[in-house]
């Protein structure tokens, strides 16, 4: 099973519908980041989503799994289709099972640590009502953080987007920084909301090919006043989203993250990235 080929075919079907990744994500009640991962071949959609995609695009499930349309009557190959779908389901389920095992192990370790902390703190009379560490807020030169984050995001995006080598297609990013805090000496966290997009300009028409919008915690290190990004943590989709927000972001920032859709942050960032694309392609 060729995941890259499946992803390319899913993208082709979406483009035929004239939809952006964000619009398709709304249709399927998922995130545009998940759609982007499917289309780059990083992950496979669940079997339930696969059925929805086949129905939405009006193609056979086996055509999606094969990554191409078939001219023959698919009903003649029903048995082959069922075998292929079963293989697909087995692959995705195996991945899910591995994640479940890792999650159970993680929960067990966390519970064990919490038991030790709770009983240990009771014996010492310590108040552990707020377990999230509180870091000291610091301020960096905006040019330093903007350049660091832009270079890092675009570098990561170019690894998954094949368009970056084309003369009439380019990647862009913009972000809103909520806070910068010192984790320890020489180590820092930058909390931000990121938008990244790929735009094409062909025959006078500017089009968004794909895009993602998400909160992110960047981890920076400093050595002789030189800063580098060593890690970027993004909340997982679906039911894990709120859990990861609570794990990655301090309490005083969570309300800002949940309000970006209503407080004008996303609108402003969307305008910024569109203007970047226009300036890049010389559109007035």
C-alpha positions in Angstrom: 0.0 0.0 0.0 1.6 3.3 -1.2 0.6 6.0 1.3 2.3 8.8 -0.8 0.2 7.7 -3.8 -3.0 7.6 -1.7 -2.3 11.1 -0.4 -1.7 12.5 -3.9 -4.9 10.9 -5.1 -6.9 12.4 -2.2 -5.4 15.8 -3.0 -6.4 15.4 -6.6 -10.0 14.6 -5.6 -10.1 17.6 -3.3 -8.8 19.9 -6.0 -11.4 18.6 -8.5 -14.1 19.6 -5.9 -12.5 23.1 -5.7 -12.1 22.8 -2.0 -9.3 24.0 0.3 -8.0 21.7 3.0 -9.9 23.8 5.6 -13.2 23.5 3.8 -12.8 19.8 3.4 -12.0 19.5 7.1 -15.2 21.3 8.0 -17.1 18.9 5.7 -15.7 15.9 7.5 -15.7 17.4 11.0 -12.0 17.1 11.4 -9.0 19.5 11.3 -7.1 20.8 8.3 -3.9 19.5 9.8 -5.3 16.0 9.5 -6.3 16.6 5.9 -2.7 17.9 5.2 -1.2 14.7 6.8 -3.4 12.5 4.6 -2.5 14.3 1.4 1.2 14.2 2.1 1.1 10.5 3.0 2.2 11.0 6.6 -0.8 9.2 8.0 -3.9 7.3 6.7 -7.5 8.3 7.5 -9.4 6.0 9.7 -11.6 3.5 8.0 -14.8 5.4 9.0 -13.3 8.6 7.4 -12.2 6.6 4.4 -15.8 5.6 3.8 -16.9 9.2 4.1 -14.3 10.3 1.7 -15.3 7.7 -0.9 -18.9 8.7 -0.6 -18.1 12.4 -0.7 -15.8 12.1 -3.8 -18.1 9.6 -5.4 -15.4 7.0 -6.0 -14.9 3.4 -4.9 -13.0 2.8 -1.6 -10.5 0.6 -3.5 -9.8 3.4 -5.9 -8.7 5.5 -2.9 -6.6 2.7 -1.4 -5.0 2.1 -4.9 -4.4 5.8 -5.3 -6.0 5.9 -8.8 -9.2 5.7 -10.7 -10.2 2.4 -12.3 -12.1 2.3 -15.6 -13.4 -1.3 -15.1 -16.5 -2.2 -13.2 -15.4 -2.4 -9.6 -18.3 -4.7 -8.6 -16.6 -7.5 -10.5 -13.7 -7.2 -8.1 -15.7 -7.0 -4.9 -13.7 -9.8 -3.2 -10.4 -8.0 -4.0 -11.9 -4.8 -2.6 -12.9 -6.3 0.7 -9.5 -7.9 1.1 -7.8 -4.6 0.4 -10.1 -2.7 2.8 -9.5 -5.4 5.5 -5.7 -4.9 5.0 -6.2 -1.1 5.2 -8.3 -1.5 8.4 -5.7 -3.8 9.9 -2.9 -1.4 9.3 -4.8 1.5 10.9 -6.0 -0.6 13.8 -2.5 -1.9 14.4 -1.3 1.7 14.7 -4.2 2.5 17.0 -3.4 -0.5 19.2 0.2 0.5 19.4 -0.9 4.0 20.5 -3.3 2.5 23.1 -0.5 0.4 24.6 1.8 3.4 24.8 -1.0 5.5 26.3 -1.9 2.9 28.9 1.8 2.6 29.9 2.1 6.3 30.1 -1.1 6.6 32.3 0.3 3.9 34.6 3.6 5.7 35.0 1.8 9.1 35.6 -0.6 7.6 38.2 2.4 6.0 40.0 4.2 9.3 40.0 1.1 11.2 41.2 0.6 8.7 44.1 4.2 9.2 45.2 3.8 13.0 45.0 0.4 13.1 46.7 1.4 10.9 49.6 4.9 12.4 49.9 3.5 16.0 49.9 0.9 15.1 52.5 3.6 13.9 54.8 5.5 17.2 54.3 2.4 19.4 54.3 3.0 20.7 50.8 0.1 22.2 48.8 0.1 20.8 45.2 -3.2 22.4 44.1 -1.5 23.7 40.9 0.9 21.1 39.4 1.7 23.0 36.2 5.1 24.7 36.6 5.1 28.5 36.5 7.9 30.0 34.5 9.3 33.5 34.5 8.1 35.7 31.6 11.0 37.1 29.5 11.1 39.4 26.5 13.1 38.9 23.4 13.8 41.2 20.5 10.8 40.7 18.2 13.1 40.5 15.1 14.9 37.6 16.7 11.8 35.5 17.5 10.1 36.3 14.2 13.1 35.2 12.2 13.6 32.1 14.2 10.0 30.9 14.1 9.6 31.8 10.4 12.7 29.9 9.3 11.8 26.9 11.4 8.2 26.7 10.3 8.9 27.2 6.6 11.8 24.6 6.8 9.5 22.0 8.3 6.7 22.8 5.8 9.1 22.5 2.8 9.8 18.9 3.9 6.1 17.9 3.4 5.0 20.3 0.6 6.3 19.4 -2.9 5.4 22.9 -4.3 8.3 24.8 -2.8 10.6 24.1 -5.8 8.1 25.6 -8.3 8.6 29.1 -9.4 4.9 30.0 -9.2 4.2 28.3 -5.9 5.6 29.3 -2.5 5.1 28.6 1.2 4.2 31.3 3.8 3.7 31.6 7.5 2.6 34.0 10.1 2.0 33.7 13.8 0.8 35.5 17.0 3.1 35.1 20.0 1.2 34.8 23.3 4.2 34.7 25.7 7.9 33.9 26.0 9.0 32.3 29.3 12.2 31.0 30.8 12.1 27.3 31.4 15.6 27.1 32.9 18.9 28.9 32.4 19.4 29.1 28.7 16.2 27.3 27.9 12.9 29.1 26.9 9.4 28.4 25.7 7.7 30.5 23.1 3.9 30.0 23.0 2.2 31.0 19.7 -0.6 30.5 17.3 0.7 29.6 13.8 -0.8 29.7 10.3 1.1 28.2 7.4 -0.1 28.1 3.8 1.1 27.2 0.3 -0.1 29.7 -2.4 0.2 29.4 -6.2 0.0 32.2 -8.8 -1.0 31.1 -12.2 -2.4 33.1 -15.1 -3.1 36.0 -12.9 -5.0 34.0 -10.2 -3.7 33.6 -6.7 -4.9 30.4 -5.0 -4.3 28.8 -1.7 -3.2 25.2 -2.3 -3.1 24.0 1.3 -2.8 25.4 4.8 -2.7 24.6 8.6 -3.7 26.6 11.7 -2.7 25.5 15.2 -1.2 26.5 18.6 2.4 25.6 19.2 4.9 25.6 22.0 8.5 26.2 20.7 11.4 25.3 22.8 14.5 27.5 22.4 18.1 27.2 23.7 20.6 30.0 24.0 24.3 29.7 23.7 26.5 32.8 23.7 23.4 34.9 22.8 22.7 32.7 19.8 19.2 31.2 19.9 18.0 28.0 18.3 14.7 26.1 18.2 15.2 22.6 19.4 11.6 21.4 19.5 8.0 22.3 18.6 5.1 20.7 20.3 1.6 20.8 18.7 -1.6 19.4 20.3 -2.9 16.2 18.8 -6.2 16.2 17.0 -9.6 15.0 18.2 -10.2 13.9 21.8 -6.5 14.5 22.7 -6.6 18.2 21.8 -7.8 19.6 25.2 -5.6 17.2 27.1 -2.5 18.4 25.2 -3.5 22.1 25.5 -3.5 21.6 29.3 -0.1 19.8 29.2 1.7 22.2 26.8 0.3 25.6 27.8 0.2 27.4 31.1 -3.2 28.2 32.5 -3.0 31.9 31.9 -2.7 31.3 28.1 -5.4 28.7 27.6 -8.2 31.1 27.4 -6.4 33.1 24.7 -5.9 29.9 22.7 -9.6 28.9 22.9 -10.7 32.4 21.9 -8.6 32.9 18.8 -11.6 32.1 16.6 -13.7 34.9 18.3 -11.2 37.6 19.3 -10.0 38.5 15.8 -6.6 36.7 16.0 -7.3 34.3 13.2 -8.8 37.0 11.0 -5.7 39.2 11.4 -3.3 36.3 10.8 -5.2 35.3 7.7 -5.0 38.8 6.3 -1.3 38.9 7.1 -0.4 35.7 5.3 -2.6 36.6 2.3 -0.7 40.0 2.1 2.6 38.2 2.3 1.6 36.0 -0.7 0.4 39.0 -2.7 3.7 40.9 -2.0 5.8 37.8 -2.9 4.0 37.4 -6.3 3.9 41.2 -6.9 0.1 41.5 -6.7 -1.3 44.9 -5.9 
